[in-house]
């Protein structure tokens, strides 16, 4: 990712728009990243990956019953140590 100060970005916006077609451009203010410029194609790809968060009230009784009947695959036991605190 390219990092550029906001003042430099303003002076050469066309250059950074072109660069953003191939890689993200982080625009900084006081040394800290404030915004990231990405291509429209990358933005659309990320939008397609958005996920919807559901609450328990969004599930039907049948949905909840189906979830209660499921079990994790045997291979997932390899990660049990991560649950212990």
Residue pairs with C-beta under 8 A, 6 or more apart in sequence:
1 23
1 24
1 25
1 26
1 36
2 16
2 19
2 23
2 24
2 25
2 26
3 25
3 26
3 28
3 33
4 16
4 25
4 26
4 27
4 28
5 27
5 28
5 29
6 27
6 28
6 29
6 34
9 16
9 25
9 27
16 25
16 27
16 37
17 37
19 25
20 37
20 38
20 39
21 39
22 39
24 36
24 37
24 38
24 42
25 36
25 37
25 38
26 33
26 35
26 36
27 33
27 34
27 35
27 36
27 37
28 34
38 46
56 64
59 67
